[in-house]
Amino acid sequence: MGDLKLAVVMEIEIPAGREDFRLPEGVDDRLRDVLDRQDRGEKLSSAERKEAEGLVELAEWLSLMRLRAHRLSAGPSSPS
């Protein structure tokens, strides 16, 4: 048998302000701190690495949501 693939379709309400799709300030500060320490060559604990990876993934997802909200608010566009 082939690989079974599942799709999940979610409908979310997009807030009026695209700036709502950002990490909270404290969370963003923590991510910057951990990444700055890593950039300086400091060894991160396993928990800190996992935390940073998760926060980076979340930040990327929020950026994608911000882009999609921007495209939706711009209205229909002509095909490229």
C-alpha distances in whole Angstrom, upper triangle without the diagonal:
4,7,8,12,15,18,22,25,28,32,34,38,39,43,46,46,44,45,44,41,42,42,45,48,48,44,45,48,46,43,46,47,44,43,47,47,44,46,49,47,48,45,43,42,38,38,40,37,35,37,38,34,34,37,36,32,34,37,35,33,36,37,34,35,39,38,36,39,41,40,40,43,44,43,41,41,41,38,38
4,6,9,13,16,19,22,26,29,32,35,36,40,43,43,41,42,41,38,39,39,42,45,45,41,42,45,43,40,43,45,42,41,44,45,42,43,46,45,45,43,40,40,36,36,38,35,32,35,35,31,31,34,33,29,31,34,31,30,33,34,31,32,36,35,33,36,38,36,36,40,41,40,38,38,38,35,35
4,6,10,13,16,20,23,26,29,32,33,37,40,40,37,39,37,34,35,35,38,41,41,38,38,41,39,36,39,41,38,37,41,41,38,40,43,41,42,39,37,36,33,33,34,32,29,31,32,28,27,30,29,26,28,30,28,26,30,31,28,29,33,32,30,33,35,34,34,37,38,37,36,36,36,33,33
4,7,10,13,17,20,23,26,30,31,35,37,38,36,37,36,32,34,34,37,40,40,36,37,40,38,36,39,41,38,37,41,41,39,40,44,42,42,40,37,36,33,33,34,32,29,31,31,28,27,29,29,25,27,29,27,25,28,30,27,27,31,30,28,31,34,32,32,36,37,36,34,35,35,33,33
4,7,10,13,16,20,22,26,27,31,34,34,32,34,32,29,31,31,34,37,37,34,34,37,36,33,36,38,36,35,38,39,37,38,42,40,41,38,36,35,31,31,32,30,27,28,29,25,24,27,26,22,24,26,24,22,25,26,23,24,27,27,25,27,30,28,28,32,33,32,31,31,32,29,30
4,7,10,13,17,19,23,25,28,31,32,30,31,30,27,29,29,32,35,35,32,32,36,34,32,35,37,35,34,38,39,37,38,42,41,41,39,36,35,31,31,32,30,26,28,28,25,23,25,25,21,22,25,23,20,23,24,21,22,25,25,23,25,28,27,26,30,31,30,29,30,31,29,30
4,7,10,13,16,20,21,25,27,28,26,28,27,24,26,27,29,33,34,30,31,34,33,31,33,36,34,33,37,38,36,37,41,40,40,39,36,35,32,31,32,30,26,27,27,24,22,24,24,20,20,23,21,18,20,22,19,18,22,22,19,22,24,23,22,26,27,26,25,27,28,26,27
4,6,10,13,16,18,22,25,26,24,26,24,21,24,24,27,30,31,28,29,32,31,29,32,34,33,32,36,37,35,37,40,40,40,38,35,34,31,30,30,29,25,26,26,23,21,23,23,19,18,21,19,16,18,20,17,16,20,20,18,19,23,22,21,24,26,25,25,26,28,26,27
4,7,10,13,15,19,22,23,21,24,22,20,22,24,26,30,31,28,28,32,32,30,32,35,34,33,36,38,36,38,41,41,41,40,37,36,33,32,32,30,27,27,28,25,22,23,23,20,19,21,19,16,17,19,16,15,18,18,15,17,20,19,17,21,23,22,21,23,25,24,25
4,6,10,12,16,19,20,19,21,19,17,20,21,23,27,28,25,26,30,29,28,30,33,32,32,35,37,35,37,40,40,40,39,35,35,32,30,31,30,26,26,26,24,21,22,22,19,17,19,18,14,15,17,15,13,16,17,14,15,18,18,16,19,21,20,21,23,25,25,26
4,7,9,13,16,18,17,19,17,16,19,21,23,26,28,26,26,30,30,29,31,34,33,33,36,38,37,38,41,42,41,41,37,37,35,33,32,32,29,28,28,26,23,23,23,20,18,20,19,15,15,17,15,12,15,16,13,13,16,16,14,16,19,18,19,21,24,24,26
4,6,9,13,14,14,16,14,13,16,18,19,23,25,23,23,27,27,26,28,31,31,31,33,36,35,36,39,40,39,39,36,35,33,31,31,30,27,26,26,25,21,21,21,19,16,18,17,14,13,15,14,10,13,14,12,11,15,15,13,15,18,17,19,22,25,25,26
4,6,9,12,12,14,12,12,16,18,19,22,24,23,23,27,28,27,29,32,32,32,34,36,36,37,40,41,41,40,37,37,35,33,32,32,29,27,27,26,23,22,23,21,18,19,19,15,14,16,15,11,12,14,12,10,13,14,12,13,16,16,18,21,24,25,27
4,6,8,8,11,9,9,13,16,17,20,23,21,21,25,26,25,27,30,30,29,32,34,34,35,38,39,39,39,36,36,35,32,31,31,29,27,26,25,23,21,21,20,17,17,17,14,12,13,12,9,9,11,9,7,10,12,9,10,13,14,17,19,23,23,25
4,5,7,9,7,9,12,15,15,18,21,20,20,23,25,24,26,29,30,29,31,34,34,35,37,39,39,39,36,36,35,33,31,31,29,27,26,26,23,21,22,21,18,17,18,15,13,14,14,11,10,13,12,8,11,13,11,11,14,16,19,21,25,26,27
4,6,9,8,11,14,17,17,20,23,22,22,25,27,26,27,30,32,31,33,36,36,36,39,41,40,41,38,39,38,35,34,34,32,30,29,29,26,24,24,23,20,19,20,18,15,15,16,12,11,13,12,9,10,13,11,9,12,14,17,20,23,25,26
4,5,6,8,11,14,15,17,20,20,19,22,24,23,24,27,29,28,29,32,33,33,35,38,37,38,35,36,36,33,31,32,30,27,26,27,24,22,22,22,19,17,18,17,13,13,15,12,9,12,12,9,9,13,12,10,13,15,19,20,24,26,27
4,5,6,9,12,14,16,19,18,17,20,22,21,22,25,26,25,27,30,30,30,33,35,35,36,33,34,33,31,29,29,28,25,24,24,22,19,19,18,16,14,14,13,10,10,11,8,6,8,9,6,7,11,11,9,12,15,18,19,22,23,24
4,5,6,10,11,12,16,15,14,17,19,18,19,22,23,23,24,27,28,28,30,32,32,33,31,32,32,29,27,27,26,23,22,22,21,18,17,18,15,13,14,14,10,10,12,10,7,11,12,10,10,14,14,13,15,18,21,22,26,27,27
4,6,9,9,12,15,14,14,17,19,18,19,22,23,23,25,27,28,28,31,33,32,33,30,31,30,28,26,26,25,22,21,21,19,16,17,17,14,12,14,13,9,10,12,10,8,12,13,10,12,15,15,14,17,19,22,24,27,28,29
4,7,9,12,15,13,12,16,17,16,17,21,21,21,23,26,26,26,29,30,30,31,28,29,28,25,24,23,22,19,18,18,16,14,14,13,10,9,10,9,5,7,9,7,6,9,11,9,11,14,14,14,17,19,22,23,26,26,26
4,6,8,11,10,9,12,14,13,14,17,18,17,19,22,22,23,25,27,27,27,25,26,25,23,21,21,20,17,16,16,14,11,12,12,9,7,10,10,6,7,10,9,8,12,14,13,14,17,18,17,20,22,25,25,29,29,29
4,6,8,6,6,9,10,10,11,14,15,15,17,19,20,21,23,25,24,24,22,22,22,20,17,18,17,14,13,14,12,9,10,11,8,6,10,10,8,10,13,12,12,15,17,16,17,20,21,21,23,26,28,29,32,32,32
4,6,5,6,9,10,11,12,14,16,17,18,20,21,22,24,26,25,25,22,23,23,20,18,19,19,15,15,16,14,11,13,14,11,10,14,14,11,13,16,15,14,18,20,18,20,23,23,23,25,28,31,32,35,35,35
4,6,5,6,9,10,10,12,14,15,16,18,20,21,22,25,23,24,22,23,24,21,18,20,20,16,15,17,16,12,14,16,14,12,16,16,14,15,18,18,17,20,22,21,22,25,26,25,27,30,33,33,37,37,36
4,5,5,6,9,10,11,12,14,15,17,19,20,21,23,21,22,19,20,21,18,16,18,18,14,14,16,15,12,14,17,14,13,17,18,16,17,21,20,19,23,25,24,25,28,29,28,31,33,36,37,40,40,39
4,5,5,6,9,10,11,12,14,16,17,18,20,22,20,20,17,18,18,15,13,15,14,11,10,13,11,8,11,13,11,10,14,15,13,15,18,18,18,21,23,22,23,26,27,27,29,32,34,35,38,38,37
4,5,5,6,9,10,11,12,14,15,16,18,20,19,20,17,19,19,17,14,15,15,12,10,13,12,8,10,12,11,9,12,14,12,13,17,17,16,19,21,21,22,25,26,26,28,30,33,33,36,36,35
4,5,5,6,9,10,10,12,14,15,16,19,17,19,16,18,19,17,14,15,16,13,11,15,14,11,12,15,14,12,16,18,16,17,20,21,20,22,25,24,25,28,29,29,31,34,36,36,39,39,38
4,5,5,6,9,10,11,12,14,15,17,15,16,13,14,16,13,10,12,13,10,9,12,12,9,11,14,13,12,16,18,17,18,21,21,21,24,26,26,27,30,31,31,33,36,38,38,41,40,39
4,5,5,6,8,10,11,12,14,16,15,15,12,14,15,13,10,10,11,8,6,9,10,7,8,11,11,10,13,15,14,15,18,19,19,21,24,24,25,27,29,29,31,34,35,36,38,37,36
4,6,5,6,8,10,10,12,14,14,15,13,16,17,16,12,13,14,12,9,12,13,10,10,14,14,12,14,17,16,16,19,21,20,22,25,25,25,28,30,30,31,34,36,36,38,38,36
4,6,5,6,9,10,11,13,11,13,11,14,16,14,11,12,14,12,10,13,14,12,13,16,16,15,17,20,19,20,23,24,24,26,28,29,29,32,33,34,35,38,40,40,42,42,40
4,5,5,6,9,10,11,9,10,8,10,12,11,7,8,11,9,7,10,12,10,11,14,15,14,17,19,19,20,23,24,24,26,28,29,30,32,34,34,36,38,40,40,42,41,40
4,5,5,6,9,10,10,11,9,12,14,13,10,9,12,10,7,10,12,10,10,13,15,13,15,18,18,18,21,23,23,24,27,28,28,30,32,33,34,37,38,38,40,39,37
4,5,5,6,9,9,11,11,14,16,16,12,12,15,14,11,14,16,14,13,17,18,16,18,21,21,21,24,25,25,26,29,30,30,32,34,35,36,39,40,40,42,41,39
4,5,5,7,5,8,8,11,14,14,11,11,14,13,11,14,17,15,15,18,20,18,20,23,23,23,26,28,28,29,32,33,33,35,37,38,39,42,43,43,45,44,42
4,5,5,5,7,7,10,12,13,10,9,13,13,10,12,15,14,14,17,19,18,19,22,23,23,25,27,27,28,31,32,33,34,37,37,38,41,42,42,43,42,40
4,5,7,10,10,14,16,17,14,12,16,16,12,14,17,16,15,18,20,18,19,23,23,22,25,27,27,28,31,32,32,34,36,37,38,40,42,41,42,41,39
4,6,9,11,15,17,18,15,14,18,18,15,17,20,19,18,21,23,22,23,26,27,26,29,31,30,31,34,35,35,37,40,40,41,44,45,44,46,45,43
4,6,9,13,15,17,14,13,17,17,15,17,20,19,19,22,24,23,24,27,28,27,30,32,32,33,36,37,37,39,41,42,43,45,47,46,47,46,44
4,6,10,13,14,11,12,15,16,14,16,19,19,18,22,23,23,24,27,28,28,30,32,32,33,36,37,38,40,42,43,43,46,48,47,49,47,45
4,7,9,12,10,9,13,14,13,15,18,18,18,21,23,23,24,26,28,28,30,32,33,34,36,38,38,40,42,43,44,47,48,47,49,48,46
4,6,8,6,6,10,10,10,12,14,15,15,18,19,20,21,24,25,25,28,29,30,32,34,35,36,38,40,41,42,44,46,45,47,46,44
4,5,5,6,9,10,11,12,14,15,16,18,20,21,23,24,26,27,29,30,31,33,35,36,37,39,41,42,43,46,47,47,49,47,46
4,5,5,6,9,10,11,12,14,15,17,18,20,21,23,24,26,27,29,30,32,33,35,36,38,39,41,42,44,45,45,47,46,44
4,5,5,6,9,10,11,12,14,15,16,18,20,21,22,24,26,27,28,30,32,33,34,36,37,39,41,42,44,44,46,45,44
4,5,5,6,8,10,10,12,14,15,16,18,20,21,22,24,25,26,28,30,31,32,34,36,37,39,41,42,42,45,43,42
4,5,5,6,9,10,10,12,14,15,16,18,20,21,23,24,26,27,29,30,31,33,35,36,37,40,41,41,43,41,40
4,5,5,6,9,10,11,12,14,15,17,18,20,21,23,24,26,27,29,30,32,33,35,36,38,39,39,41,40,39
4,6,5,6,9,10,11,12,14,15,16,18,20,21,22,24,26,27,28,30,31,33,35,37,38,38,41,39,39
4,5,5,6,9,10,10,12,14,15,16,18,20,21,22,24,25,27,29,30,31,33,35,36,36,39,37,36
4,6,5,6,9,10,11,12,14,15,17,19,20,21,23,24,26,27,29,30,32,34,35,35,37,35,34
4,5,5,6,9,10,11,12,14,15,17,18,20,21,22,24,26,27,28,30,32,33,34,36,35,34
4,5,5,6,9,10,10,12,14,15,16,18,20,21,22,24,25,27,28,31,32,32,35,34,33
4,5,5,6,9,10,10,12,14,15,17,18,20,21,23,24,26,27,29,30,30,33,31,30
4,5,5,6,9,10,11,12,14,15,17,18,20,21,23,24,26,28,29,29,31,30,29
4,5,5,6,9,10,11,12,14,15,16,18,20,21,22,24,26,27,28,31,30,29
4,5,5,6,9,10,10,12,14,15,16,18,20,21,22,25,26,27,29,28,28
4,5,5,6,9,10,11,12,14,15,17,18,20,21,23,24,24,26,25,25
4,5,5,6,9,10,11,12,14,15,16,18,20,22,23,23,26,25,24
4,5,5,6,9,10,10,12,14,15,16,18,20,22,23,25,25,25
4,5,5,6,9,10,10,12,14,15,17,19,20,20,23,23,22
4,5,5,6,9,10,11,12,14,15,17,18,18,21,20,20
4,5,5,6,8,10,10,12,14,16,17,18,21,21,21
4,6,5,6,9,10,10,12,15,17,17,20,21,21
4,5,5,6,9,10,11,13,14,14,17,17,17
4,5,5,6,9,10,11,12,13,16,16,17
4,5,5,6,9,10,12,14,17,18,19
4,5,5,6,9,11,12,16,17,17
4,6,5,7,8,9,12,13,14
4,5,5,8,10,13,14,16
4,5,9,11,15,17,18
4,7,8,12,14,15
4,6,10,13,15
4,7,9,12
4,6,9
4,6
4
